[in-house]
């Protein structure tokens, strides 16, 4: 199944969270935070949102991005977890 986001929405897939701290302490799944760095899986076409034109041209599939910490809607499709969020919730592109 493929996801095709509408309007200014972007589908991202979180990268794996660190399993250990810098000092070597192994983290349990409960202690891990939701990773903010993710890979872009699909990008909507943009459009008019709240009377303003929103462009998604700066975001490309395959890019690594940093998303706002508690943004978007988490979904699970075919045993894969994704987040759908607005392009404005993407804070930076990781190069």
C-alpha positions in Angstrom: 0.0 0.0 0.0 1.3 3.5 -0.8 0.5 6.7 0.9 -0.3 9.8 -1.2 -0.6 12.9 1.1 -3.0 15.7 0.2 -2.4 19.5 0.2 0.6 20.5 2.3 1.0 17.2 4.1 4.2 15.2 4.2 4.7 11.5 5.2 7.8 10.7 7.2 9.3 7.6 8.6 11.4 7.9 11.8 14.9 6.8 11.9 16.0 4.3 14.5 16.5 5.9 18.0 19.8 5.5 19.8 19.9 2.3 21.8 22.6 3.6 24.2 23.6 6.9 25.6 27.0 8.5 25.0 28.3 7.1 28.3 27.2 3.5 27.2 24.0 3.1 29.2 21.5 0.9 27.4 18.1 2.5 27.1 14.9 0.6 27.4 12.1 1.2 24.9 10.2 3.2 27.6 13.1 5.6 28.2 13.6 6.4 24.5 12.2 9.6 23.1 10.4 9.8 19.8 13.2 10.5 17.3 13.0 13.9 15.6 15.1 13.0 12.5 13.1 11.2 9.9 13.2 10.3 6.2 10.6 11.8 3.9 8.5 9.0 2.3 5.9 11.1 0.3 5.1 14.8 -0.2 1.8 16.4 -1.0 1.3 18.8 -3.9 0.8 21.9 -1.8 -2.1 24.2 -2.3 -4.2 26.8 -0.6 -4.3 26.4 3.2 -6.2 28.9 5.3 -6.4 31.3 2.3 -2.6 31.2 1.8 -0.7 29.3 -0.9 1.7 26.7 0.7 4.5 25.2 -1.4 6.1 21.8 -0.7 8.8 22.2 -3.4 11.6 22.5 -0.9 10.9 19.0 0.5 11.9 16.0 -1.6 11.3 12.2 -1.1 14.4 10.6 0.5 15.6 13.7 2.4 16.4 13.5 6.1 14.5 16.1 8.0 14.0 17.3 11.6 10.3 17.5 12.6 8.7 19.3 15.5 8.7 17.0 18.5 5.0 16.4 19.1 3.7 17.1 15.6 1.8 15.0 13.2 -0.4 12.0 13.3 1.2 8.6 13.8 -0.1 5.7 11.7 0.8 2.1 11.1 0.5 0.5 7.7 1.9 -3.0 6.7 3.8 -3.2 10.0 5.6 0.1 9.3 5.1 3.2 11.4 4.8 6.6 9.7 3.9 10.1 10.7 1.8 12.5 8.6 2.4 16.1 9.3 2.1 19.6 7.7 5.1 20.9 5.8 5.3 23.8 8.4 6.1 21.2 11.1 9.4 20.4 9.4 12.0 22.5 11.1 15.1 21.7 9.0 16.6 19.5 6.3 19.6 17.4 7.4 22.4 17.5 4.8 
